[in-house]
Amino acid sequence: MHEVHERILARAEEIAAEAAPSDELGRLTDRAAEVLRSSGVIRMLQPAEFGGHEASPVDFFRTLRDIGVQSSSAGWVAGVVGVHAFEVAQMDIALQKEIWGEDPDTWIASPYAPLGRATPVEGGFRFSGRWPFSSGTDHCRWIILGGLIVDEEGKPVPGGLRHFVLPRADYEIVQDSWDVVGLRGTGSKDILIEDKFVPEHRILDPVPMEDGGLAHRVGRGDSPLYRMPFHPMFTAGITTATVAMAQGALAAFVASMRGRVTARGVRTANDPHQLAVLGRAISDLEAGEVQLFEDIEQMWERAQRDERFPAEERLRVRRNQVRIARRAVDAVDELFLHAGGSALRSDSVLQRCWRDIHAAMNHASNNADPIYQAYGLNTFGHPVPASVLF
């Protein structure tokens, strides 16, 4: 077990204790963020030369899972923000020094949706836009934002998708933009940028990261970590967080069963219908976890052999990820329906997990149909739409 994982397990009660306060606050509490920061989980995929652990993705995602069981929002933020170090490690070394040179614990937010517009100027671009859903952003000092390069008429140019990295001074967090029913503690607020200059060294074309091939071109080829494919890595964070929420709901359901009695006077722990519900849920969730981590381990082994990741392999992993998430939310729904009226209480851990996992299913990474269709198209030799990321 990785040392960071051990530290997370040792502080599990602290993480759990901050789940409800984070939900009420609308972002991770400072205490919750401090636990994540001091444990080193956000540095697990960060280069060793900048104070990171450069850990295996298997270790990272297993650690992430055990955070999310205690707090859905902490697990979500750790997954999203933690993967950003993996990307920045493949960007210009000057940028890495700017971000981590003085403080290796500097966090980086996102999102990647290409809602920004970048106009070329000498040495870089003028950049503007507004983006929703910047998870954990209050605790971050840099941000990666998706955008499109435009021509003089403001029209996107072909192949103009880029990731733009900006320091905290160059963007605004719209504080009143995160009022939601689930994953409230992630603080996934809107980001606003008005005509800021972004130099060339803070910009990345994300396409070469798709098959894991960028690492060799930027001097990171000696590390198998950075030979991993970008999209399955990022979405694994979402899938792992989703599975962790389901495991948190399961733990809450089991805890409630120990003290409940049915209308017929039967202890819930002895009720055959409740036990059947429990058995189905555990089986589905265990199957999902086995599939999730087996795929991560297989990708890791492939990266260690320094092999690229073809479309069929990446699509297979994404196909599994969206199905794992679907099974997880279905299991939680069944648990919630059989948990009795106590699950409706605002202080119920189960209802919070139920809200959180349904919110998680609204993330694009958990949108199953485009992935299933893309997998089928590729299976039969048809082109996959460019809009499907894998």
Secondary structure per residue as TSV (DSSP state, phi and psi in degrees):
chain	resnum	aa	ss	phi	psi
A	1	M	-	360.0	136.9
A	2	H	-	-67.8	148.7
A	3	E	H	-59.7	-34.4
A	4	V	H	-66.3	-40.9
A	5	H	H	-59.4	-42.3
A	6	E	H	-61.9	-40.7
A	7	R	H	-66.5	-37.7
A	8	I	H	-64.0	-45.1
A	9	L	H	-62.2	-36.8
A	10	A	H	-68.1	-22.7
A	11	R	T	-112.7	22.0
A	12	A	H	-57.5	-42.2
A	13	E	H	-64.6	-35.6
A	14	E	H	-65.7	-42.2
A	15	I	H	-62.9	-45.5
A	16	A	H	-62.7	-38.2
A	17	A	H	-65.6	-23.9
A	18	E	T	-93.7	-1.0
A	19	A	H	-64.6	-53.0
A	20	A	H	-66.2	-45.3
A	21	P	H	-59.5	-37.0
A	22	S	H	-65.0	-40.9
A	23	D	H	-59.9	-44.0
A	24	E	H	-69.7	-36.6
A	25	L	H	-74.7	-27.4
A	26	G	T	85.4	15.5
A	27	R	S	-166.8	168.1
A	28	L	-	-61.1	134.9
A	29	T	-	-63.6	159.3
A	30	D	H	-59.4	-34.8
A	31	R	H	-65.8	-44.3
A	32	A	H	-62.0	-43.1
A	33	A	H	-64.6	-36.7
A	34	E	H	-64.7	-38.9
A	35	V	H	-62.5	-45.2
A	36	L	H	-64.0	-43.0
A	37	R	H	-65.9	-48.4
A	38	S	H	-72.1	-24.0
A	39	S	H	-72.2	-26.0
A	40	G	T	90.1	8.5
A	41	V	G	-63.8	-35.3
A	42	I	G	-71.5	-18.3
A	43	R	G	-95.2	5.0
A	44	M	T	-64.4	-33.6
A	45	L	T	-102.0	11.4
A	46	Q	S	-87.0	144.7
A	47	P	-	-58.9	142.3
A	48	A	G	-60.8	-33.8
A	49	E	G	-66.9	-16.0
A	50	F	G	-114.4	32.4
A	51	G	T	81.8	10.6
A	52	G	-	-89.0	171.3
A	53	H	-	-90.8	-19.7
A	54	E	-	45.7	48.1
A	55	A	-	-78.8	167.6
A	56	S	-	-72.0	149.3
A	57	P	H	-61.8	-28.4
A	58	V	H	-60.7	-47.6
A	59	D	H	-63.7	-41.9
A	60	F	H	-61.5	-50.3
A	61	F	H	-72.0	-29.9
A	62	R	H	-68.4	-37.4
A	63	T	H	-65.0	-44.4
A	64	L	H	-58.0	-41.2
A	65	R	H	-58.2	-41.9
A	66	D	H	-79.0	-15.3
A	67	I	H	-74.9	-48.0
A	68	G	H	-65.5	-26.2
A	69	V	T	-63.4	-35.1
A	70	Q	T	-84.4	-34.4
A	71	S	-	-151.8	113.2
A	72	S	H	-55.6	-46.4
A	73	S	H	-68.9	-39.0
A	74	A	H	-65.1	-40.5
A	75	G	H	-63.9	-40.4
A	76	W	H	-64.4	-49.5
A	77	V	H	-63.8	-41.9
A	78	A	H	-61.5	-38.5
A	79	G	H	-68.9	-47.4
A	80	V	H	-68.9	-53.5
A	81	V	H	-68.3	-35.8
A	82	G	H	-62.9	-34.1
A	83	V	H	-75.0	-21.0
A	84	H	H	-62.3	-32.6
A	85	A	H	-63.3	-33.8
A	86	F	H	-61.3	-40.0
A	87	E	H	-74.1	-48.4
A	88	V	H	-60.4	-29.5
A	89	A	T	-60.3	-20.1
A	90	Q	T	-102.8	10.7
A	91	M	S	-100.8	-176.9
A	92	D	-	-56.0	135.3
A	93	I	H	-62.0	-29.7
A	94	A	H	-63.7	-38.1
A	95	L	H	-66.8	-41.8
A	96	Q	H	-60.7	-38.1
A	97	K	H	-67.1	-38.3
A	98	E	H	-61.9	-41.4
A	99	I	H	-78.2	-49.7
A	100	W	H	-108.0	-7.0
A	101	G	S	-56.6	-43.2
A	102	E	S	-93.8	-28.8
A	103	D	-	-143.8	102.0
A	104	P	T	-62.6	-16.4
A	105	D	T	-90.6	14.6
A	106	T	-	-68.8	128.4
A	107	W	-	-96.1	153.1
A	108	I	E	-126.3	128.6
A	109	A	E	-96.4	-175.0
A	110	S	-	-145.6	-169.7
A	111	P	-	-112.0	174.5
A	112	Y	-	-95.5	-10.9
A	113	A	-	-52.1	129.0
A	114	P	-	-78.0	64.9
A	115	L	-	-96.1	-5.7
A	116	G	E	-89.3	158.1
A	117	R	E	-125.3	128.2
A	118	A	E	-118.3	121.5
A	119	T	E	-103.4	124.9
A	120	P	E	-63.7	135.4
A	121	V	E	-139.0	174.4
A	122	E	T	-60.7	122.8
A	123	G	T	84.9	-0.4
A	124	G	E	166.4	-136.3
A	125	F	E	-144.4	152.0
A	126	R	E	-93.6	130.7
A	127	F	E	-128.9	134.0
A	128	S	E	-143.4	156.2
A	129	G	E	159.9	175.1
A	130	R	E	-136.2	133.3
A	131	W	E	-127.7	133.0
A	132	P	E	-88.5	168.7
A	133	F	E	66.8	53.7
A	134	S	E	-97.4	88.5
A	135	S	T	-65.2	134.5
A	136	G	T	69.0	14.1
A	137	T	G	-65.1	-28.5
A	138	D	G	-63.6	-22.2
A	139	H	G	-101.8	8.2
A	140	C	-	-109.4	152.3
A	141	R	S	-115.8	-5.3
A	142	W	E	-137.3	167.2
A	143	I	E	-149.1	144.0
A	144	I	E	-106.6	126.5
A	145	L	E	-128.5	139.1
A	146	G	E	-79.6	144.8
A	147	G	E	-161.6	168.0
A	148	L	E	-119.7	135.5
A	149	I	E	-74.0	134.1
A	150	V	E	-118.8	158.7
A	151	D	-	-87.6	-169.7
A	152	E	T	-63.8	-23.3
A	153	E	T	-92.2	2.1
A	154	G	S	83.5	12.8
A	155	K	-	-94.4	136.8
A	156	P	E	-58.9	137.6
A	157	V	E	-90.0	150.3
A	158	P	E	-58.5	137.8
A	159	G	E	67.4	24.9
A	160	G	E	-96.0	13.4
A	161	L	E	-70.1	130.0
A	162	R	E	-142.9	159.5
A	163	H	E	-106.5	127.3
A	164	F	E	-111.8	133.2
A	165	V	E	-112.8	128.7
A	166	L	E	-133.6	148.3
A	167	P	E	-79.6	164.5
A	168	R	G	-57.2	-31.3
A	169	A	G	-67.6	-17.4
A	170	D	G	-99.3	3.4
A	171	Y	-	-143.0	157.6
A	172	E	E	-110.3	136.3
A	173	I	E	-92.8	121.5
A	174	V	E	-82.4	100.2
A	175	Q	T	-66.5	-29.0
A	176	D	T	-96.3	24.1
A	177	S	-	-102.1	6.7
A	178	W	-	-127.2	83.5
A	179	D	-	-126.4	93.7
A	180	V	-	-134.2	173.8
A	181	V	S	-96.9	-17.3
A	182	G	S	-140.9	156.1
A	183	L	S	52.6	35.7
A	184	R	G	-59.3	-36.6
A	185	G	G	-71.5	-6.6
A	186	T	G	-75.3	-19.5
A	187	G	-	56.3	45.0
A	188	S	-	-82.5	72.4
A	189	K	E	-84.7	168.7
A	190	D	E	-75.7	152.3
A	191	I	E	-120.3	136.1
A	192	L	E	-125.8	131.5
A	193	I	E	-132.4	132.7
A	194	E	E	-124.1	102.2
A	195	D	E	53.1	59.8
A	196	K	E	-103.3	145.9
A	197	F	E	-83.5	131.6
A	198	V	E	-121.5	114.2
A	199	P	E	-70.0	158.8
A	200	E	G	-54.3	-37.8
A	201	H	G	-72.3	-6.8
A	202	R	G	-105.1	21.7
A	203	I	E	-126.9	141.9
A	204	L	E	-136.6	135.8
A	205	D	-	-82.6	114.0
A	206	P	S	-77.1	-14.5
A	207	V	G	-58.9	-44.1
A	208	P	G	-63.1	-13.5
A	209	M	G	-80.2	-14.1
A	210	E	T	-59.6	-41.4
A	211	D	T	-103.1	8.9
A	212	G	T	84.3	9.1
A	213	G	-	-86.0	-11.8
A	214	L	H	-69.5	-31.5
A	215	A	H	-53.2	-42.9
A	216	H	H	-66.5	-30.3
A	217	R	H	-78.3	-18.7
A	218	V	T	-115.5	15.6
A	219	G	T	82.0	16.6
A	220	R	-	-111.3	11.7
A	221	G	T	-66.3	-18.7
A	222	D	T	-74.5	-15.6
A	223	S	-	-103.2	117.4
A	224	P	G	-61.6	-24.2
A	225	L	G	-56.9	-45.3
A	226	Y	G	-84.2	2.1
A	227	R	G	-92.5	2.5
A	228	M	S	-74.2	151.9
A	229	P	-	-76.8	138.3
A	230	F	H	-64.7	-54.5
A	231	H	H	-62.4	-48.1
A	232	P	H	-62.0	-27.2
A	233	M	H	-70.1	-48.7
A	234	F	H	-63.7	-45.9
A	235	T	H	-70.1	-25.0
A	236	A	H	-62.1	-31.6
A	237	G	H	-64.1	-41.0
A	238	I	H	-68.4	-45.1
A	239	T	H	-63.4	-44.4
A	240	T	H	-62.2	-43.0
A	241	A	H	-62.6	-38.8
A	242	T	H	-65.4	-45.7
A	243	V	H	-61.5	-39.7
A	244	A	H	-63.2	-38.9
A	245	M	H	-59.8	-41.6
A	246	A	H	-64.4	-39.7
A	247	Q	H	-66.7	-35.0
A	248	G	H	-64.8	-40.4
A	249	A	H	-64.7	-40.6
A	250	L	H	-61.5	-45.0
A	251	A	H	-61.4	-39.7
A	252	A	H	-67.3	-38.3
A	253	F	H	-64.0	-46.0
A	254	V	H	-62.0	-42.1
A	255	A	H	-61.9	-39.7
A	256	S	H	-70.6	-32.2
A	257	M	H	-62.2	-31.4
A	258	R	T	-63.9	-28.0
A	259	G	T	-113.3	-3.4
A	260	R	-	-86.1	152.1
A	261	V	B	-130.3	134.7
A	262	T	-	-74.3	171.3
A	263	A	T	-61.7	-22.6
A	264	R	T	-88.9	4.3
A	265	G	S	83.0	12.5
A	266	V	-	-92.8	130.9
A	267	R	B	-61.9	133.1
A	268	T	G	-55.7	-36.1
A	269	A	G	-66.3	-11.8
A	270	N	G	-111.6	-0.4
A	271	D	-	-79.2	123.1
A	272	P	H	-62.3	-34.4
A	273	H	H	-68.8	-42.8
A	274	Q	H	-65.4	-39.9
A	275	L	H	-65.3	-35.0
A	276	A	H	-66.5	-42.6
A	277	V	H	-59.2	-45.4
A	278	L	H	-61.2	-45.3
A	279	G	H	-61.4	-43.8
A	280	R	H	-62.7	-44.2
A	281	A	H	-63.7	-46.2
A	282	I	H	-61.4	-42.4
A	283	S	H	-62.2	-46.5
A	284	D	H	-64.8	-40.9
A	285	L	H	-70.6	-39.5
A	286	E	H	-64.8	-40.5
A	287	A	H	-61.5	-41.5
A	288	G	H	-63.5	-43.0
A	289	E	H	-65.4	-41.1
A	290	V	H	-59.8	-46.3
A	291	Q	H	-65.3	-43.4
A	292	L	H	-59.3	-52.6
A	293	F	H	-77.0	-26.2
A	294	E	H	-65.6	-41.4
A	295	D	H	-64.0	-42.5
A	296	I	H	-62.8	-42.4
A	297	E	H	-64.9	-39.3
A	298	Q	H	-66.4	-40.3
A	299	M	H	-63.7	-41.5
A	300	W	H	-62.5	-42.1
A	301	E	H	-63.5	-38.6
A	302	R	H	-66.2	-41.8
A	303	A	H	-63.9	-37.6
A	304	Q	H	-66.3	-27.2
A	305	R	T	-83.2	-0.6
A	306	D	T	60.0	44.6
A	307	E	-	-105.9	144.5
A	308	R	-	-72.9	167.6
A	309	F	-	-111.8	100.6
A	310	P	-	-68.7	167.4
A	311	A	H	-57.6	-41.7
A	312	E	H	-63.4	-34.6
A	313	E	H	-71.4	-43.7
A	314	R	H	-66.6	-38.5
A	315	L	H	-67.8	-35.6
A	316	R	H	-62.3	-44.5
A	317	V	H	-64.5	-43.9
A	318	R	H	-66.3	-38.2
A	319	R	H	-56.4	-46.3
A	320	N	H	-66.2	-40.4
A	321	Q	H	-60.5	-46.9
A	322	V	H	-68.3	-31.8
A	323	R	H	-71.8	-38.1
A	324	I	H	-59.0	-45.3
A	325	A	H	-63.5	-40.4
A	326	R	H	-64.1	-43.6
A	327	R	H	-62.9	-36.1
A	328	A	H	-65.6	-47.3
A	329	V	H	-69.1	-33.9
A	330	D	H	-63.9	-39.7
A	331	A	H	-64.1	-42.4
A	332	V	H	-65.7	-39.6
A	333	D	H	-57.8	-44.1
A	334	E	H	-67.7	-39.5
A	335	L	H	-61.7	-44.9
A	336	F	H	-63.6	-40.0
A	337	L	H	-66.3	-22.5
A	338	H	T	-109.6	13.7
A	339	A	S	-91.9	-7.0
A	340	G	-	81.9	176.2
A	341	G	G	-63.3	-25.3
A	342	S	G	-62.7	-24.4
A	343	A	G	-69.0	-16.3
A	344	L	G	-82.3	-12.5
A	345	R	S	-63.3	143.8
A	346	S	T	-65.7	-21.3
A	347	D	T	-96.0	11.8
A	348	S	-	-78.2	126.7
A	349	V	H	-64.0	-37.4
A	350	L	H	-62.6	-44.9
A	351	Q	H	-66.6	-33.2
A	352	R	H	-66.9	-42.4
A	353	C	H	-63.4	-37.9
A	354	W	H	-63.4	-44.4
A	355	R	H	-64.0	-43.4
A	356	D	H	-65.1	-42.6
A	357	I	H	-71.2	-31.0
A	358	H	H	-70.4	-34.9
A	359	A	H	-64.2	-40.4
A	360	A	H	-60.5	-34.3
A	361	M	T	-69.0	-13.4
A	362	N	T	-85.4	-4.6
A	363	H	S	-72.4	142.9
A	364	A	G	-56.6	-31.4
A	365	S	G	-64.9	-23.5
A	366	N	G	-98.4	8.9
A	367	N	-	-79.6	104.7
A	368	A	H	-78.6	-43.5
A	369	D	H	-55.8	-46.1
A	370	P	H	-59.4	-34.2
A	371	I	H	-71.3	-45.8
A	372	Y	H	-58.9	-44.6
A	373	Q	H	-64.7	-41.8
A	374	A	H	-63.8	-40.4
A	375	Y	H	-61.5	-43.9
A	376	G	H	-65.0	-43.7
A	377	L	H	-59.7	-45.6
A	378	N	H	-65.5	-36.7
A	379	T	H	-58.7	-38.1
A	380	F	T	-98.3	15.8
A	381	G	T	79.1	15.9
A	382	H	-	-92.6	153.2
A	383	P	-	-68.3	144.9
A	384	V	-	-93.4	133.5
A	385	P	-	-54.9	140.8
A	386	A	T	-64.2	-19.7
A	387	S	T	-72.9	-14.3
A	388	V	-	-91.1	119.9
A	389	L	-	-97.7	128.9
A	390	F	-	-155.5	360.0
